[in-house]
């Protein structure tokens, strides 16, 4: 009887052991490459650490300096918030409009979808950033088009009032992932709703606001959260195109953090900046979810 019970217990434990073995690479990677570095960064944020010397505890001195005596922090935060507040809505609007166009039943639509999505395959790469800097440079494509109409161009990247706008346009141009998600959501809306609206005499604008937007609101929420988080971490474009200038007008938060960590080797200070960024992203995400109750509609009451 005892032998039988021990066999049963071994058979019961075997699936559990196999399951843990299968997920062990992820667990080990998470513990070593994510959780442990996060714990270290929390500790370093309360120290004076330069990689070349042992970390020296300084309490909350890093955080105190950031909030009371760091003009670059204020400038980077202002530029980042402005970038997020403008680029994210514009990108989602463009992505939704193009998704609606690509959702139309036209001959050769697969080709149109491929052509429109193709620029997004390149992503936020260094090559795209260099291309964008050439387009908006003094002798770039934009100024050549303006010169054709006898309009004097300018160095759009070198002027504080236009430099951030070029980065926003680049972010909006990379609408591909949001567009694909919107397109998938549009295809899930039953056609009977639009047929009923047409029978009732509803126009396209009324149909859009009364049917498309409410049924698509969970997808909008999903895209809004993803794009907001990504925009807060924008780095490559600012680093390659503007270097944070001119006059820190495009000095994004992630670029400032990078400079503190890898240019000035102030790892403790950079760790404090990283945790402040995490809190800012968390607050922005929490705000979006809190306000989503007012405009997101689900098929069931609990979502």
N, C-alpha and C positions, 0 to 999 in steps of 0.2 A: 504493500500500500504506500509506504514511504517512497519507494522507488518510482512508483507511478506519479505521485504528487510532484516529485523533483523533476521528472521529465516534462510534466505539464507546465511547470514554472519556467523551465528552460525554453520550451516552445513559445511561451508567452513573452519572454524577455527578448527572444531572437529578433522579432520585427523591430522592437524599440532600438536594440543595439545597431541593427543595420541602418535604421533611419538616422541615428546620430552619426554614424560613419559617413553617410552620404552628405549630410549638411556640415560636417566638420570642416571642410575647406573654407566655406563661407564664414563659419563661426570663428575660426582661427584668423582669417583675414580681417574680419570685423574687429576682433579684439586687438590685433597687433597693428593694423593700419588705420583704424578709425577711432576706437574707444581710447586706446592708450595715448595716441597723439593729442586727443582732446583733453584728456586728464593732464597731460604735460603742459598744454597751452594754458590751461586754467592756472596752474602753478606759476608758469613763466610770466603771466600777466601781472603778477604781484611781485615781480623781481626786476632787477636791472641785469639784463643778459645780452651779451654781444657775440655769442658763439666762440669767441677767442678766450674768454675768461669765465670762471664759474659764476653761476647765477647768484646774485646778491639780493636777498629779500628787501623790498622797499615799501611793503604794505600797499596802500591804495594810491601811492604817489603817481603811478602811470595814469590811472583813471582821473585823478584830480587835475593833472596837467592837461589831459585831453579836453576836459570840459571847461577849464578856466583859463588856460594859457596856451592855446594852440589854434592860431588863425587858419592854418591849413586844414585842420579837421573841420572847421566850420565851412570853409570854401568847398571842400570835397563833399561834405554832406549836402550842402546846398545844390551843387552841380548834380549830384546823384539823384536827389529827390526830384529836381526839375526834369532830369532825363526820364525817370520812372513815370512821373505824372503825365508827361506828354507822349513819350514813345509807346507806352503800353496801350493806352486807348486807341491811338492812331493805328498801331499794328493790328489790333483786334478788329477795328472797323474795316481796314483794307482786306484783311484775311477773310472776314465774313462776306464782304461784297463779292470778292473773287470766288469764294466757295459757292455762293448763290449763282453766279454766272456759270461756273463749271458744273453745277447741278442741273443745268438745263439740258434737255434732250435734243442735242444737235449732232449732225453727222460729223464724225472725226473728233469727237470730244476727247477721246483718249490722247490724241496728239496734242490738243490744246492744254490738257492737264499736265502732260509731261513738259511742255515748253515753259509753262508758267511756274511749275515747281522746280525746274532745273536749277535756277540760281540758288535755291536754298540747299541744294546738295553740297555746295561748296562750304556752307556754314560760315561761322565767324572766324575765318582763317586769316593768316598774315597776308596771303595773296589778295584777298578781297579788300583788306584794309589799305594795302598799297595801291590797288586799283582805285579805290575811293579817293585817296589823297591826290592821285593824278587827275581824276575827274574834276575835283573842286580846287585844284591848284591854280596858280596864276595863268599858266598856259594850258589849262585843262579843257575838257570837253564843254563844260558849262560856259566858260568864257568865250570859247570859239563859237558856240551857238549864239550867244549874246552879241558878239562882234558882227555876225552875219546880219543882225538887225540894227547895226550901228549903235549898240548899247555897250558902254564901257564896263568891263567886268572888274572883279576884285579878287584878291586872294581870300577866298571864303574861309579857309582853315586858319589863317593867321589873324583874323579879326575876332575880338571877344564877343561881339554881338551876333556873329554867324557861325562860329566854330562848333558850338554845341548843336546847332541846327543840322550841321552836316552829319554828326553822329546819330542824331535822331532819325534822319532820313535813311541812313544805313540800317538802323535797327528795324525801321518800318519795312524796308525793302526785303528783309529776311523774314518774311511772313509765312514761309512754307509749312512749317510744322503746325502752326495754328490753323492754317487754311485746310490742311488735310483732316484735322480733327473736326473742324466745322462741317466739312463736306460729309464726313461719316455721320455726324449728327443730323444733318439735313436729310440724308437718305433714310433715317429712321422715322421721320415724320410721316404718318399715313396720308396718302393722297386724298382720302375721303374728306379730310378736313378742308382742303383747298376746294374740292368740288362742292361741298356744302356752302362754303363762303361765296363761291361764284354764283350758285343758285340764289343766294340771299342778296346778291348784288353788291358784294363788298369789292372794293378796288384793290389794287396791288399794295398800295401803302397801308390801307387798313388791315389787309390780310397779313402783311409783314409784322405789324405791331400787335395784332390780336392773336395770331396763330404761330408764326415762325419764331418770334422772339421769346414768348412764354415757354414754348416747347423746347427751345434751344437754350434756355437760361442755365440749366445745369452744365452744359458744355461751355457756355461763356464763363461760368464760374471756374471751371477746371482750367481753361486757357488763361484766365485772368490771374489765377494763383501762380501757375507755372511761369508766365511771362514776367510777373512782378518779381518773383524770386530771382529769375535769371537777369533781369535788368539791374537789380541791386548789385549783382556781381560782375557787371560789365567791365572788362579789362582790356582785351586785345585791341579793340578799335581805338580806344583812347591812347593806349601805349604806342601803337604804330603810327597813327594818323597825326595826333596833336601833341603827344608827350605830356598831356595835362595842361597845356597852354592854349591860347595865350592868356596871361595873367590869371592862371588857375581856373579859367572859365570852363575847362573840360577835365579838371583834376578829379576824376572819379574816385570814389572811396576805395575801391579795390586797388587802383593804381597808387594811391597814397599809402595803403597798407603794404604794398609791394616795395615801395621806395624805403619805407621805414625798416622793413625786414631784410631786404637783399641789397639795398644801396647804402644804407646807413648802419646796417647790422644792429639795429635796436630791436632784438627779438622779443624782449619783454614788452616793450611799448607796442609792437606790432600784434602781439598776442592779445593785449587789451583791446586794440582796435578791432581785431577779429571777433571777439566776444560781443563787443558793442554792435557790430554789424549783424551778428546772429540774433541779438535781441531786437534790433530794428526790423529785420526780416520777419521774425516771429510776431511782432506787434502789427506789422502791415498785414500779414496773413490772417491773424486773429481778427483784425478790423474788417477784412473782406468777408470772412465767414460770418461775423456778427451782423453785418449789414445785408448779407445774402438772404436773410429771412424776409426782407422787404421786397426782393425782386426775383428770387429764384423760385420756380414752380416745379413741383414734382408730381408724378402720377399718383403716388400714394402720400398720405399725410406725413409720414415720418421720413420721407425721402428714400 
